[in-house]
C-alpha cells in the first residue's frame, strides 16, 4: 500500500493506493484517510459520508464543508478544495 499526502495544514488528507487482482487482471484501488493534529493514527474516510465526517472535524467553522455534496464515490478534487480552504482559514484563526 502506498500513501500520497494531498493536503497540508491542520487536516491532512491522504490517498492510499493498493493493488487488486481480479481474474488475473491487476488494477489499483484507492482509499482515503484523514489526520488531525493530536491524533495518534489515520482515520479512514467513508466515501459516501465525507461531509458528515468533516462536519465534526471542522466544527469550529463548517462553512467550507456545508456546500459539499456527498456521492457514492468521493470527489477527490472537491474534498481537497474544502480541506485546503479550511486549513487556510485555520492558519489565520488559530
Backbone atoms as SQL, in Angstrom:
CREATE TABLE atoms (id INTEGER PRIMARY KEY, chain TEXT, resi INTEGER, resn TEXT, atom TEXT, x REAL, y REAL, z REAL);
INSERT INTO atoms VALUES
  (1, 'A', 1, 'UNK', 'N', 0.860, -1.169, 0.000),
  (2, 'A', 1, 'UNK', 'CA', 0.000, 0.000, 0.000),
  (3, 'A', 1, 'UNK', 'C', 0.906, 1.231, 0.000),
  (4, 'A', 2, 'UNK', 'N', 0.537, 2.189, -0.812),
  (5, 'A', 2, 'UNK', 'CA', 1.268, 3.446, -0.898),
  (6, 'A', 2, 'UNK', 'C', 0.346, 4.586, -0.501),
  (7, 'A', 3, 'UNK', 'N', 0.886, 5.552, 0.227),
  (8, 'A', 3, 'UNK', 'CA', 0.115, 6.716, 0.644),
  (9, 'A', 3, 'UNK', 'C', 0.670, 7.966, -0.024),
  (10, 'A', 4, 'UNK', 'N', -0.240, 8.828, -0.450),
  (11, 'A', 4, 'UNK', 'CA', 0.142, 10.127, -1.001),
  (12, 'A', 4, 'UNK', 'C', -0.587, 11.191, -0.198),
  (13, 'A', 5, 'UNK', 'N', 0.154, 12.151, 0.328),
  (14, 'A', 5, 'UNK', 'CA', -0.488, 13.235, 1.082),
  (15, 'A', 5, 'UNK', 'C', -0.997, 14.270, 0.095),
  (16, 'A', 6, 'UNK', 'N', -2.288, 14.598, 0.193),
  (17, 'A', 6, 'UNK', 'CA', -2.921, 15.509, -0.747),
  (18, 'A', 6, 'UNK', 'C', -3.064, 16.926, -0.212),
  (19, 'A', 7, 'UNK', 'N', -3.005, 17.108, 1.115),
  (20, 'A', 7, 'UNK', 'CA', -3.129, 18.445, 1.709),
  (21, 'A', 7, 'UNK', 'C', -2.104, 18.618, 2.818),
  (22, 'A', 8, 'UNK', 'N', -1.847, 19.879, 3.151),
  (23, 'A', 8, 'UNK', 'CA', -1.002, 20.235, 4.292),
  (24, 'A', 8, 'UNK', 'C', -1.807, 21.153, 5.191),
  (25, 'A', 9, 'UNK', 'N', -1.456, 21.186, 6.454),
  (26, 'A', 9, 'UNK', 'CA', -2.151, 22.075, 7.380),
  (27, 'A', 9, 'UNK', 'C', -2.747, 21.324, 8.544),
  (28, 'A', 10, 'UNK', 'N', -3.813, 21.885, 9.081),
  (29, 'A', 10, 'UNK', 'CA', -4.453, 21.332, 10.271),
  (30, 'A', 10, 'UNK', 'C', -5.053, 19.947, 10.018),
  (31, 'A', 11, 'UNK', 'N', -5.705, 19.778, 8.873),
  (32, 'A', 11, 'UNK', 'CA', -6.263, 18.488, 8.491),
  (33, 'A', 11, 'UNK', 'C', -5.486, 17.979, 7.283),
  (34, 'A', 12, 'UNK', 'N', -4.955, 16.771, 7.418),
  (35, 'A', 12, 'UNK', 'CA', -4.198, 16.166, 6.321),
  (36, 'A', 12, 'UNK', 'C', -5.064, 15.117, 5.643),
  (37, 'A', 13, 'UNK', 'N', -5.128, 15.178, 4.321),
  (38, 'A', 13, 'UNK', 'CA', -5.866, 14.202, 3.534),
  (39, 'A', 13, 'UNK', 'C', -4.863, 13.316, 2.808),
  (40, 'A', 14, 'UNK', 'N', -5.032, 12.017, 2.944),
  (41, 'A', 14, 'UNK', 'CA', -4.150, 11.042, 2.301),
  (42, 'A', 14, 'UNK', 'C', -4.957, 10.153, 1.354),
  (43, 'A', 15, 'UNK', 'N', -4.305, 9.756, 0.276),
  (44, 'A', 15, 'UNK', 'CA', -4.873, 8.805, -0.667),
  (45, 'A', 15, 'UNK', 'C', -3.985, 7.568, -0.643),
  (46, 'A', 16, 'UNK', 'N', -4.576, 6.425, -0.375),
  (47, 'A', 16, 'UNK', 'CA', -3.835, 5.168, -0.341),
  (48, 'A', 16, 'UNK', 'C', -4.162, 4.367, -1.595),
  (49, 'A', 17, 'UNK', 'N', -3.121, 3.834, -2.223),
  (50, 'A', 17, 'UNK', 'CA', -3.304, 3.007, -3.418),
  (51, 'A', 17, 'UNK', 'C', -2.820, 1.595, -3.111),
  (52, 'A', 18, 'UNK', 'N', -3.590, 0.632, -3.546),
  (53, 'A', 18, 'UNK', 'CA', -3.178, -0.754, -3.367),
  (54, 'A', 18, 'UNK', 'C', -3.600, -1.566, -4.580),
  (55, 'A', 19, 'UNK', 'N', -2.841, -2.611, -4.824),
  (56, 'A', 19, 'UNK', 'CA', -3.048, -3.462, -5.985),
  (57, 'A', 19, 'UNK', 'C', -4.172, -4.452, -5.724),
  (58, 'A', 20, 'UNK', 'N', -5.007, -4.637, -6.736),
  (59, 'A', 20, 'UNK', 'CA', -6.110, -5.591, -6.667),
  (60, 'A', 20, 'UNK', 'C', -6.007, -6.497, -7.891),
  (61, 'A', 21, 'UNK', 'N', -6.118, -7.789, -7.676),
  (62, 'A', 21, 'UNK', 'CA', -6.084, -8.744, -8.784),
  (63, 'A', 21, 'UNK', 'C', -7.441, -9.452, -8.849),
  (64, 'A', 22, 'UNK', 'N', -8.098, -9.304, -9.998),
  (65, 'A', 22, 'UNK', 'CA', -9.386, -9.959, -10.214),
  (66, 'A', 22, 'UNK', 'C', -9.306, -10.693, -11.547),
  (67, 'A', 23, 'UNK', 'N', -9.474, -11.995, -11.499),
  (68, 'A', 23, 'UNK', 'CA', -9.421, -12.835, -12.690),
  (69, 'A', 23, 'UNK', 'C', -8.155, -12.564, -13.512),
  (70, 'A', 24, 'UNK', 'N', -7.039, -12.584, -12.818),
  (71, 'A', 24, 'UNK', 'CA', -5.712, -12.375, -13.402),
  (72, 'A', 24, 'UNK', 'C', -5.506, -10.991, -14.002),
  (73, 'A', 25, 'UNK', 'N', -6.388, -10.051, -13.716),
  (74, 'A', 25, 'UNK', 'CA', -6.241, -8.666, -14.154),
  (75, 'A', 25, 'UNK', 'C', -5.837, -7.826, -12.949),
  (76, 'A', 26, 'UNK', 'N', -4.742, -7.109, -13.076),
  (77, 'A', 26, 'UNK', 'CA', -4.264, -6.262, -11.985),
  (78, 'A', 26, 'UNK', 'C', -4.742, -4.837, -12.202),
  (79, 'A', 27, 'UNK', 'N', -5.255, -4.240, -11.149),
  (80, 'A', 27, 'UNK', 'CA', -5.658, -2.831, -11.187),
  (81, 'A', 27, 'UNK', 'C', -5.354, -2.228, -9.815),
  (82, 'A', 28, 'UNK', 'N', -5.627, -0.950, -9.675),
  (83, 'A', 28, 'UNK', 'CA', -5.402, -0.273, -8.404),
  (84, 'A', 28, 'UNK', 'C', -6.725, 0.214, -7.839),
  (85, 'A', 29, 'UNK', 'N', -6.825, 0.122, -6.547),
  (86, 'A', 29, 'UNK', 'CA', -7.974, 0.632, -5.823),
  (87, 'A', 29, 'UNK', 'C', -7.466, 1.707, -4.871),
  (88, 'A', 30, 'UNK', 'N', -8.356, 2.601, -4.457),
  (89, 'A', 30, 'UNK', 'CA', -7.937, 3.720, -3.620),
  (90, 'A', 30, 'UNK', 'C', -8.829, 3.837, -2.383),
  (91, 'A', 31, 'UNK', 'N', -8.217, 4.253, -1.300),
  (92, 'A', 31, 'UNK', 'CA', -8.928, 4.585, -0.062),
  (93, 'A', 31, 'UNK', 'C', -8.396, 5.931, 0.400),
  (94, 'A', 32, 'UNK', 'N', -9.204, 6.643, 1.175),
  (95, 'A', 32, 'UNK', 'CA', -8.806, 7.958, 1.665),
  (96, 'A', 32, 'UNK', 'C', -8.781, 7.961, 3.181),
  (97, 'A', 33, 'UNK', 'N', -7.833, 8.710, 3.729),
  (98, 'A', 33, 'UNK', 'CA', -7.655, 8.821, 5.170),
  (99, 'A', 33, 'UNK', 'C', -7.422, 10.286, 5.527),
  (100, 'A', 34, 'UNK', 'N', -7.766, 10.645, 6.753),
  (101, 'A', 34, 'UNK', 'CA', -7.504, 11.994, 7.263),
  (102, 'A', 34, 'UNK', 'C', -6.748, 11.888, 8.581),
  (103, 'A', 35, 'UNK', 'N', -6.049, 12.956, 8.893),
  (104, 'A', 35, 'UNK', 'CA', -5.268, 13.028, 10.121),
  (105, 'A', 35, 'UNK', 'C', -5.338, 14.462, 10.614),
  (106, 'A', 36, 'UNK', 'N', -5.516, 14.621, 11.908),
  (107, 'A', 36, 'UNK', 'CA', -5.589, 15.944, 12.524),
  (108, 'A', 36, 'UNK', 'C', -4.588, 15.992, 13.666),
  (109, 'A', 37, 'UNK', 'N', -4.018, 17.162, 13.899),
  (110, 'A', 37, 'UNK', 'CA', -3.063, 17.334, 14.999),
  (111, 'A', 37, 'UNK', 'C', -3.623, 16.729, 16.277),
  (112, 'A', 38, 'UNK', 'N', -2.790, 15.990, 16.976),
  (113, 'A', 38, 'UNK', 'CA', -3.206, 15.371, 18.222),
  (114, 'A', 38, 'UNK', 'C', -3.686, 13.937, 18.058),
  (115, 'A', 39, 'UNK', 'N', -3.991, 13.545, 16.826),
  (116, 'A', 39, 'UNK', 'CA', -4.398, 12.154, 16.589),
  (117, 'A', 39, 'UNK', 'C', -3.182, 11.247, 16.654),
  (118, 'A', 40, 'UNK', 'N', -3.420, 9.996, 16.965),
  (119, 'A', 40, 'UNK', 'CA', -2.328, 9.029, 17.016),
  (120, 'A', 40, 'UNK', 'C', -2.286, 8.150, 15.775),
  (121, 'A', 41, 'UNK', 'N', -3.384, 8.138, 15.010),
  (122, 'A', 41, 'UNK', 'CA', -3.410, 7.314, 13.808),
  (123, 'A', 41, 'UNK', 'C', -4.312, 7.950, 12.760),
  (124, 'A', 42, 'UNK', 'N', -4.192, 7.457, 11.536),
  (125, 'A', 42, 'UNK', 'CA', -5.030, 7.936, 10.444),
  (126, 'A', 42, 'UNK', 'C', -6.462, 7.443, 10.650),
  (127, 'A', 43, 'UNK', 'N', -7.418, 8.231, 10.196),
  (128, 'A', 43, 'UNK', 'CA', -8.826, 7.859, 10.254),
  (129, 'A', 43, 'UNK', 'C', -9.309, 7.600, 8.836),
  (130, 'A', 44, 'UNK', 'N', -9.877, 6.436, 8.602),
  (131, 'A', 44, 'UNK', 'CA', -10.369, 6.110, 7.263),
  (132, 'A', 44, 'UNK', 'C', -11.612, 6.928, 6.949),
  (133, 'A', 45, 'UNK', 'N', -11.647, 7.476, 5.738),
  (134, 'A', 45, 'UNK', 'CA', -12.828, 8.204, 5.276),
  (135, 'A', 45, 'UNK', 'C', -13.800, 7.219, 4.658),
  (136, 'A', 46, 'UNK', 'N', -15.041, 7.367, 4.997),
  (137, 'A', 46, 'UNK', 'CA', -16.086, 6.588, 4.348),
  (138, 'A', 46, 'UNK', 'C', -16.579, 7.463, 3.202),
  (139, 'A', 47, 'UNK', 'N', -16.323, 7.023, 1.975),
  (140, 'A', 47, 'UNK', 'CA', -16.521, 7.878, 0.811),
  (141, 'A', 47, 'UNK', 'C', -17.899, 8.523, 0.722),
  (142, 'A', 48, 'UNK', 'N', -18.955, 7.809, 1.021),
  (143, 'A', 48, 'UNK', 'CA', -20.298, 8.376, 0.942),
  (144, 'A', 48, 'UNK', 'C', -20.668, 9.220, 2.153),
  (145, 'A', 49, 'UNK', 'N', -19.763, 9.319, 3.132),
  (146, 'A', 49, 'UNK', 'CA', -20.062, 10.054, 4.360),
  (147, 'A', 49, 'UNK', 'C', -18.992, 11.094, 4.661),
  (148, 'A', 50, 'UNK', 'N', -18.292, 11.549, 3.640),
  (149, 'A', 50, 'UNK', 'CA', -17.222, 12.529, 3.821),
  (150, 'A', 50, 'UNK', 'C', -17.738, 13.791, 4.509),
  (151, 'A', 51, 'UNK', 'N', -18.852, 14.321, 4.034),
  (152, 'A', 51, 'UNK', 'CA', -19.392, 15.560, 4.597),
  (153, 'A', 51, 'UNK', 'C', -19.702, 15.399, 6.083),
  (154, 'A', 52, 'UNK', 'N', -20.352, 14.308, 6.436),
  (155, 'A', 52, 'UNK', 'CA', -20.705, 14.068, 7.837),
  (156, 'A', 52, 'UNK', 'C', -19.449, 13.988, 8.705),
  (157, 'A', 53, 'UNK', 'N', -18.426, 13.255, 8.226),
  (158, 'A', 53, 'UNK', 'CA', -17.185, 13.139, 8.989),
  (159, 'A', 53, 'UNK', 'C', -16.503, 14.497, 9.120),
  (160, 'A', 54, 'UNK', 'N', -16.461, 15.261, 8.036),
  (161, 'A', 54, 'UNK', 'CA', -15.751, 16.540, 8.059),
  (162, 'A', 54, 'UNK', 'C', -16.493, 17.606, 8.869),
  (163, 'A', 55, 'UNK', 'N', -17.824, 17.497, 8.956),
  (164, 'A', 55, 'UNK', 'CA', -18.578, 18.450, 9.787),
  (165, 'A', 55, 'UNK', 'C', -18.067, 18.393, 11.225),
  (166, 'A', 56, 'UNK', 'N', -17.756, 17.198, 11.699),
  (167, 'A', 56, 'UNK', 'CA', -17.219, 17.037, 13.051),
  (168, 'A', 56, 'UNK', 'C', -15.794, 17.585, 13.130),
  (169, 'A', 57, 'UNK', 'N', -14.987, 17.285, 12.125),
  (170, 'A', 57, 'UNK', 'CA', -13.587, 17.719, 12.141),
  (171, 'A', 57, 'UNK', 'C', -13.462, 19.233, 11.970),
  (172, 'A', 58, 'UNK', 'N', -14.422, 19.844, 11.269),
  (173, 'A', 58, 'UNK', 'CA', -14.384, 21.292, 11.008),
  (174, 'A', 58, 'UNK', 'C', -15.431, 22.034, 11.830),
  (175, 'A', 59, 'UNK', 'N', -15.756, 21.510, 12.997),
  (176, 'A', 59, 'UNK', 'CA', -16.859, 22.081, 13.769),
  (177, 'A', 59, 'UNK', 'C', -16.637, 23.530, 14.178),
  (178, 'A', 60, 'UNK', 'N', -15.393, 24.003, 14.187),
  (179, 'A', 60, 'UNK', 'CA', -15.150, 25.410, 14.530),
  (180, 'A', 60, 'UNK', 'C', -15.444, 26.352, 13.362),
  (181, 'A', 61, 'UNK', 'N', -15.640, 25.809, 12.155),
  (182, 'A', 61, 'UNK', 'CA', -16.071, 26.606, 11.003),
  (183, 'A', 61, 'UNK', 'C', -16.526, 25.654, 9.897),
  (184, 'A', 62, 'UNK', 'N', -17.824, 25.375, 9.860),
  (185, 'A', 62, 'UNK', 'CA', -18.365, 24.403, 8.899),
  (186, 'A', 62, 'UNK', 'C', -18.665, 25.023, 7.532),
  (187, 'A', 63, 'UNK', 'N', -18.376, 26.288, 7.365),
  (188, 'A', 63, 'UNK', 'CA', -18.653, 26.991, 6.106),
  (189, 'A', 63, 'UNK', 'C', -18.033, 26.279, 4.900),
  (190, 'A', 64, 'UNK', 'N', -16.856, 25.725, 5.068),
  (191, 'A', 64, 'UNK', 'CA', -16.118, 25.145, 3.945),
  (192, 'A', 64, 'UNK', 'C', -16.632, 23.769, 3.537),
  (193, 'A', 65, 'UNK', 'N', -17.386, 23.132, 4.392),
  (194, 'A', 65, 'UNK', 'CA', -17.877, 21.791, 4.094),
  (195, 'A', 65, 'UNK', 'C', -19.396, 21.767, 3.904),
  (196, 'A', 66, 'UNK', 'N', -20.087, 22.803, 4.319),
  (197, 'A', 66, 'UNK', 'CA', -21.553, 22.789, 4.300),
  (198, 'A', 66, 'UNK', 'C', -22.142, 22.639, 2.896),
  (199, 'A', 67, 'UNK', 'N', -21.452, 23.121, 1.863),
  (200, 'A', 67, 'UNK', 'CA', -21.972, 23.016, 0.500),
  (201, 'A', 67, 'UNK', 'C', -21.481, 21.766, -0.229),
  (202, 'A', 68, 'UNK', 'N', -20.618, 20.976, 0.427),
  (203, 'A', 68, 'UNK', 'CA', -20.090, 19.763, -0.200),
  (204, 'A', 68, 'UNK', 'C', -21.221, 18.769, -0.422),
  (205, 'A', 69, 'UNK', 'N', -21.253, 18.143, -1.594),
  (206, 'A', 69, 'UNK', 'CA', -22.283, 17.165, -1.901),
  (207, 'A', 69, 'UNK', 'C', -21.668, 15.769, -1.871),
  (208, 'A', 70, 'UNK', 'N', -22.142, 14.933, -0.942),
  (209, 'A', 70, 'UNK', 'CA', -21.657, 13.561, -0.844),
  (210, 'A', 70, 'UNK', 'C', -22.165, 12.744, -2.024),
  (211, 'A', 71, 'UNK', 'N', -21.303, 11.913, -2.541),
  (212, 'A', 71, 'UNK', 'CA', -21.650, 10.986, -3.606),
  (213, 'A', 71, 'UNK', 'C', -21.142, 9.614, -3.184),
  (214, 'A', 72, 'UNK', 'N', -21.552, 8.573, -3.895),
  (215, 'A', 72, 'UNK', 'CA', -21.086, 7.224, -3.547),
  (216, 'A', 72, 'UNK', 'C', -19.571, 7.139, -3.610),
  (217, 'A', 73, 'UNK', 'N', -18.982, 7.799, -4.605),
  (218, 'A', 73, 'UNK', 'CA', -17.532, 7.815, -4.762),
  (219, 'A', 73, 'UNK', 'C', -17.054, 9.220, -4.412),
  (220, 'A', 74, 'UNK', 'N', -16.011, 9.302, -3.614),
  (221, 'A', 74, 'UNK', 'CA', -15.510, 10.594, -3.159),
  (222, 'A', 74, 'UNK', 'C', -15.009, 11.423, -4.336),
  (223, 'A', 75, 'UNK', 'N', -15.447, 12.671, -4.408),
  (224, 'A', 75, 'UNK', 'CA', -14.932, 13.622, -5.391),
  (225, 'A', 75, 'UNK', 'C', -13.643, 14.179, -4.793),
  (226, 'A', 76, 'UNK', 'N', -12.520, 13.613, -5.196),
  (227, 'A', 76, 'UNK', 'CA', -11.234, 13.944, -4.589),
  (228, 'A', 76, 'UNK', 'C', -10.912, 15.430, -4.686),
  (229, 'A', 77, 'UNK', 'N', -11.124, 16.031, -5.840),
  (230, 'A', 77, 'UNK', 'CA', -10.785, 17.452, -6.016),
  (231, 'A', 77, 'UNK', 'C', -11.636, 18.348, -5.117),
  (232, 'A', 78, 'UNK', 'N', -12.927, 18.065, -5.029),
  (233, 'A', 78, 'UNK', 'CA', -13.813, 18.866, -4.173),
  (234, 'A', 78, 'UNK', 'C', -13.449, 18.680, -2.704),
  (235, 'A', 79, 'UNK', 'N', -13.106, 17.463, -2.319),
  (236, 'A', 79, 'UNK', 'CA', -12.703, 17.192, -0.933),
  (237, 'A', 79, 'UNK', 'C', -11.408, 17.936, -0.604),
  (238, 'A', 80, 'UNK', 'N', -10.443, 17.865, -1.512),
  (239, 'A', 80, 'UNK', 'CA', -9.178, 18.581, -1.316),
  (240, 'A', 80, 'UNK', 'C', -9.408, 20.077, -1.174),
  (241, 'A', 81, 'UNK', 'N', -10.249, 20.618, -2.042),
  (242, 'A', 81, 'UNK', 'CA', -10.531, 22.049, -2.015),
  (243, 'A', 81, 'UNK', 'C', -11.158, 22.479, -0.689),
  (244, 'A', 82, 'UNK', 'N', -12.129, 21.707, -0.197),
  (245, 'A', 82, 'UNK', 'CA', -12.786, 22.034, 1.069),
  (246, 'A', 82, 'UNK', 'C', -11.779, 22.009, 2.221),
  (247, 'A', 83, 'UNK', 'N', -10.921, 20.992, 2.250),
  (248, 'A', 83, 'UNK', 'CA', -9.929, 20.875, 3.327),
  (249, 'A', 83, 'UNK', 'C', -8.879, 21.973, 3.217),
  (250, 'A', 84, 'UNK', 'N', -8.427, 22.281, 2.006),
  (251, 'A', 84, 'UNK', 'CA', -7.433, 23.352, 1.835),
  (252, 'A', 84, 'UNK', 'C', -7.982, 24.706, 2.265),
  (253, 'A', 85, 'UNK', 'N', -9.238, 24.990, 1.926),
  (254, 'A', 85, 'UNK', 'CA', -9.860, 26.263, 2.346),
  (255, 'A', 85, 'UNK', 'C', -9.960, 26.323, 3.869),
  (256, 'A', 86, 'UNK', 'N', -10.373, 25.216, 4.478),
  (257, 'A', 86, 'UNK', 'CA', -10.455, 25.175, 5.936),
  (258, 'A', 86, 'UNK', 'C', -9.073, 25.376, 6.549),
  (259, 'A', 87, 'UNK', 'N', -8.062, 24.676, 6.020),
  (260, 'A', 87, 'UNK', 'CA', -6.705, 24.797, 6.553),
  (261, 'A', 87, 'UNK', 'C', -6.182, 26.231, 6.430),
  (262, 'A', 88, 'UNK', 'N', -6.476, 26.912, 5.321),
  (263, 'A', 88, 'UNK', 'CA', -6.075, 28.312, 5.172),
  (264, 'A', 88, 'UNK', 'C', -6.751, 29.184, 6.223),
  (265, 'A', 89, 'UNK', 'N', -8.061, 28.953, 6.434),
  (266, 'A', 89, 'UNK', 'CA', -8.790, 29.710, 7.458),
  (267, 'A', 89, 'UNK', 'C', -8.199, 29.428, 8.841),
  (268, 'A', 90, 'UNK', 'N', -7.926, 28.157, 9.115),
  (269, 'A', 90, 'UNK', 'CA', -7.410, 27.751, 10.429),
  (270, 'A', 90, 'UNK', 'C', -6.042, 28.387, 10.701),
  (271, 'A', 91, 'UNK', 'N', -5.220, 28.488, 9.672),
  (272, 'A', 91, 'UNK', 'CA', -3.893, 29.103, 9.818),
  (273, 'A', 91, 'UNK', 'C', -4.029, 30.579, 10.217),
  (274, 'A', 92, 'UNK', 'N', -5.047, 31.251, 9.705),
  (275, 'A', 92, 'UNK', 'CA', -5.279, 32.663, 10.026),
  (276, 'A', 92, 'UNK', 'C', -6.046, 32.871, 11.324),
  (277, 'A', 93, 'UNK', 'N', -6.692, 31.817, 11.824),
  (278, 'A', 93, 'UNK', 'CA', -7.519, 31.891, 13.029),
  (279, 'A', 93, 'UNK', 'C', -7.169, 30.753, 13.990),
  (280, 'A', 94, 'UNK', 'N', -5.977, 30.801, 14.593),
  (281, 'A', 94, 'UNK', 'CA', -5.531, 29.680, 15.440),
  (282, 'A', 94, 'UNK', 'C', -6.375, 29.457, 16.682);
